[in-house]
Amino acid sequence: MPKTPMPFFWYELMTNDLDAAEAFYTTVVGWKAEPFDKAPGMPRYIVVNSAERGVGGLMTMPEDAAKMGMKPAWLGYIHTRDADASTKALKAAGGAVHREPDDIPGVGRFSVVADPQGAAFMFLQPNGPDQPVLPATTPGHVGWHELYAADRQAAFDFYSSQFGWTDAGSMDIGEMGIYQTFSAGPESGGGIMNKPPQLPVPVWLFYFNVDAIDAAAKRVTDNGGKIVMGPMPVPTGQWIAQFTDPQGAYFALIAPGR
């Protein structure tokens, strides 16, 4: 029996300047920010809301992560109904566990992991009933997930076997090789490709939805961010661009038009 797809469903920025990150992303993406204070004793956490509901959070990077050399970065959470079982299965399939499953009071159970090639992400087993999946085109939500892998085919095989992701077709993109697209459910998809030499390790990149790419790119640069690639059109008819924020975190934007 095919496995029910387990998609990414929450996105988290670990940064070294929380106030600056809040100001930057609310301006660039249009999110509404609100503090999360439902878990006593937790570090300061800011929830960012799309037009519909919360889609992610901003937090200061933990001291132990900073001491290990971690730079500001966006990480994604994959939904699971059993964080312990998913973490155990990932480890058996060759993945790495950076933090064993633990509880977040008032939120759920999580772990910090990486696929067999080193791309990091997290599991989250939420408390309470599941929320309806947002349409992929929801303003401010993630409209596309992209993995830069060391071995594209091996990466797809891992995610499809572990999380039920399915092949949505592939295309030859010239010097950059084959681009493998996938579906992680009716409202969640993305692509996997071999990483370019300038990326030191495999990494996930998340594309946040905006109305128009040129205006959004100007908001990035006007507020201290840098353009890494684009803006450029993609075969879906949309426009994309990749950036770093003022603290150096890598992110991307996707829009229905220029």
C-alpha positions as CSV (number, residue, x, y, z in Angstrom):
1,M,0.0,0.0,0.0
2,P,1.4,3.4,-0.9
3,K,2.6,5.6,2.0
4,T,0.5,8.7,2.7
5,P,2.7,11.6,1.7
6,M,4.5,13.5,4.5
7,P,5.0,17.1,3.3
8,F,6.9,20.0,4.7
9,F,4.4,22.1,6.6
10,W,6.3,24.6,8.8
11,Y,9.4,26.7,8.1
12,E,11.8,28.2,10.7
13,L,14.5,30.8,10.5
14,M,17.4,30.6,12.9
15,T,19.1,33.9,12.9
16,N,21.6,36.0,14.8
17,D,19.5,39.2,14.8
18,L,15.8,38.4,15.6
19,D,14.5,42.0,15.5
20,A,16.2,42.7,12.2
21,A,14.9,39.5,10.6
22,E,11.4,40.3,11.7
23,A,11.6,43.8,10.1
24,F,13.1,42.4,6.9
25,Y,10.7,39.5,6.2
26,T,7.5,41.4,7.2
27,T,8.5,44.1,4.7
28,V,9.7,41.7,1.9
29,V,7.1,38.9,2.1
30,G,4.3,40.8,3.7
31,W,3.9,38.6,6.7
32,K,2.2,39.7,9.9
33,A,4.4,38.8,12.9
34,E,3.2,37.9,16.3
35,P,5.0,36.7,19.4
36,F,4.5,33.1,20.5
37,D,4.2,32.8,24.3
38,K,2.2,29.6,24.8
39,A,5.1,27.6,26.2
40,P,6.6,29.0,29.4
41,G,10.3,29.1,29.6
42,M,10.8,28.9,25.8
43,P,13.2,31.3,24.1
44,R,11.6,34.2,22.3
45,Y,9.8,33.0,19.1
46,I,8.0,35.0,16.5
47,V,5.3,33.4,14.3
48,V,4.9,34.8,10.8
49,N,1.5,34.7,9.3
50,S,0.4,34.5,5.6
51,A,-3.0,35.7,4.5
52,E,-4.6,32.6,6.0
53,R,-2.6,31.6,9.1
54,G,0.9,31.0,10.6
55,V,3.3,29.5,8.1
56,G,6.6,29.7,10.0
57,G,8.6,31.1,12.8
58,L,11.7,33.2,13.5
59,M,14.1,32.5,16.4
60,T,17.5,33.3,17.7
61,M,20.0,30.6,16.8
62,P,20.8,28.4,19.9
63,E,24.2,29.0,21.4
64,D,25.3,25.5,20.9
65,A,24.5,25.7,17.2
66,A,26.4,29.0,16.8
67,K,29.4,27.5,18.5
68,M,29.4,24.6,16.1
69,G,29.6,27.1,13.2
70,M,26.0,27.1,12.0
71,K,25.1,30.2,10.0
72,P,21.7,31.8,9.8
73,A,19.4,29.5,7.8
74,W,15.9,28.5,7.0
75,L,14.9,24.9,8.0
76,G,11.7,23.0,7.2
77,Y,9.6,20.7,9.3
78,I,8.2,17.5,7.8
79,H,4.9,16.4,9.3
80,T,4.8,13.1,11.1
81,R,2.3,11.3,13.2
82,D,5.1,9.6,15.2
83,A,8.3,11.6,15.6
84,D,10.2,8.8,17.3
85,A,9.3,6.2,14.6
86,S,10.2,8.6,11.8
87,T,13.5,9.5,13.3
88,K,14.3,5.8,13.9
89,A,13.4,5.0,10.3
90,L,15.5,7.9,8.9
91,K,18.5,6.7,10.9
92,A,18.1,3.1,9.6
93,A,18.0,4.5,6.0
94,G,21.4,6.2,6.4
95,G,20.2,9.6,7.7
96,A,21.7,11.5,10.6
97,V,20.1,12.5,13.9
98,H,21.3,15.9,15.2
99,R,18.8,16.0,18.1
100,E,16.8,13.1,19.3
101,P,13.1,13.4,19.6
102,D,12.0,15.8,22.4
103,D,8.8,17.7,23.4
104,I,8.0,21.4,22.8
105,P,5.5,22.3,25.5
106,G,2.2,23.2,23.9
107,V,3.3,22.4,20.4
108,G,4.3,18.8,19.8
109,R,7.3,16.4,19.5
110,F,10.2,17.2,17.2
111,S,13.7,16.1,16.2
112,V,16.5,17.6,14.1
113,V,17.8,15.3,11.4
114,A,19.5,15.2,8.0
115,D,19.1,13.0,4.9
116,P,22.0,10.6,4.0
117,Q,23.7,13.4,2.0
118,G,23.6,15.9,4.8
119,A,20.6,18.2,4.0
120,A,19.1,19.2,7.3
121,F,15.4,19.4,8.2
122,M,13.2,18.6,11.2
123,F,10.3,16.3,12.1
124,L,7.3,17.6,14.0
125,Q,4.5,15.6,15.5
126,P,2.0,18.4,16.3
127,N,-0.3,18.3,19.3
128,G,-4.0,18.4,18.5
129,P,-5.8,17.9,15.2
130,D,-4.2,18.6,11.9
131,Q,-4.9,21.9,10.2
132,P,-6.2,21.9,6.6
133,V,-3.4,22.1,4.1
134,L,-3.0,25.6,2.6
135,P,-3.1,25.8,-1.2
136,A,0.5,26.1,-2.6
137,T,-0.4,29.5,-4.1
138,T,-1.4,31.1,-0.8
139,P,0.3,34.5,-0.5
140,G,3.2,34.3,1.9
141,H,3.2,30.5,2.0
142,V,5.9,28.3,0.5
143,G,5.0,27.7,-3.1
144,W,8.0,25.5,-4.0
145,H,10.6,23.3,-2.2
146,E,14.0,22.8,-3.8
147,L,16.7,20.4,-2.7
148,Y,20.3,20.8,-3.9
149,A,21.7,17.3,-3.5
150,A,25.0,15.6,-3.9
151,D,23.2,12.8,-5.8
152,R,19.9,13.7,-7.2
153,Q,18.6,10.2,-7.9
154,A,19.7,8.8,-4.5
155,A,18.0,11.8,-2.8
156,F,14.7,11.3,-4.6
157,D,14.8,7.6,-3.8
158,F,15.3,8.4,-0.1
159,Y,12.5,10.9,0.2
160,S,10.1,8.9,-1.8
161,S,10.7,5.7,0.2
162,Q,10.7,7.5,3.6
163,F,7.9,10.0,3.1
164,G,5.7,8.8,0.2
165,W,6.8,11.5,-2.2
166,T,6.0,10.7,-5.9
167,D,7.7,11.4,-9.2
168,A,6.1,14.5,-10.9
169,G,8.3,14.4,-13.9
170,S,11.9,15.4,-14.8
171,M,13.5,17.8,-17.3
172,D,17.0,18.4,-18.7
173,I,18.2,21.9,-17.6
174,G,21.4,21.8,-19.6
175,E,24.7,22.3,-17.7
176,M,22.9,21.9,-14.4
177,G,21.8,18.4,-15.3
178,I,18.4,16.8,-14.7
179,Y,15.8,18.5,-12.6
180,Q,13.5,16.0,-10.8
181,T,10.1,17.3,-9.6
182,F,8.1,15.6,-6.9
183,S,4.7,15.7,-5.3
184,A,4.4,15.5,-1.5
185,G,0.6,15.7,-1.6
186,P,-1.9,17.7,-3.6
187,E,-0.7,21.1,-2.3
188,S,3.0,20.5,-1.8
189,G,5.7,20.0,-4.4
190,G,9.2,20.8,-5.5
191,G,12.3,19.8,-7.3
192,I,15.6,18.0,-6.7
193,M,18.8,18.7,-8.6
194,N,22.6,18.1,-8.2
195,K,24.0,21.0,-6.3
196,P,26.4,23.5,-8.0
197,P,30.1,23.4,-6.9
198,Q,29.8,26.7,-5.0
199,L,27.4,25.1,-2.5
200,P,29.6,23.3,0.1
201,V,26.9,21.0,1.3
202,P,23.4,19.8,0.2
203,V,20.6,22.1,1.4
204,W,16.9,22.8,1.1
205,L,15.7,26.1,-0.3
206,F,12.2,27.4,0.2
207,Y,10.4,29.7,-2.2
208,F,7.9,32.1,-0.5
209,N,4.9,33.4,-2.6
210,V,4.8,37.1,-3.5
211,D,2.7,39.0,-5.9
212,A,5.3,40.2,-8.4
213,I,9.0,39.3,-8.5
214,D,10.6,42.6,-9.5
215,A,8.9,44.6,-6.8
216,A,9.8,42.0,-4.2
217,A,13.4,41.8,-5.3
218,K,13.6,45.6,-4.9
219,R,12.2,45.3,-1.4
220,V,15.0,42.7,-0.7
221,T,17.8,45.0,-1.9
222,D,16.3,48.2,-0.4
223,N,16.3,46.5,3.0
224,G,19.8,45.1,3.0
225,G,19.4,41.7,1.3
226,K,21.3,40.5,-1.8
227,I,20.3,38.9,-5.0
228,V,22.0,35.5,-5.6
229,M,20.1,34.6,-8.8
230,G,17.4,36.0,-11.0
231,P,14.8,37.2,-11.4
232,M,14.1,34.6,-14.1
233,P,11.1,32.8,-15.6
234,V,10.5,29.1,-15.0
235,P,8.5,26.6,-17.2
236,T,5.4,26.9,-15.1
237,G,5.1,30.5,-16.3
238,Q,6.1,31.9,-12.9
239,W,9.1,34.0,-11.9
240,I,11.6,33.2,-9.3
241,A,14.7,34.8,-7.7
242,Q,17.1,33.6,-4.9
243,F,18.5,35.8,-2.2
244,T,20.4,36.1,1.1
245,D,18.9,38.2,3.9
246,P,21.0,40.8,5.8
247,Q,22.2,38.1,8.2
248,G,23.2,35.7,5.4
249,A,20.3,33.3,5.4
250,Y,19.5,31.8,1.9
251,F,15.9,32.0,0.7
252,A,13.9,32.4,-2.5
253,L,10.7,34.1,-3.8
254,I,8.2,32.9,-6.4
255,A,5.6,35.0,-8.1
256,P,2.9,34.5,-10.8
257,G,4.4,37.3,-12.9
258,R,7.2,39.8,-13.2
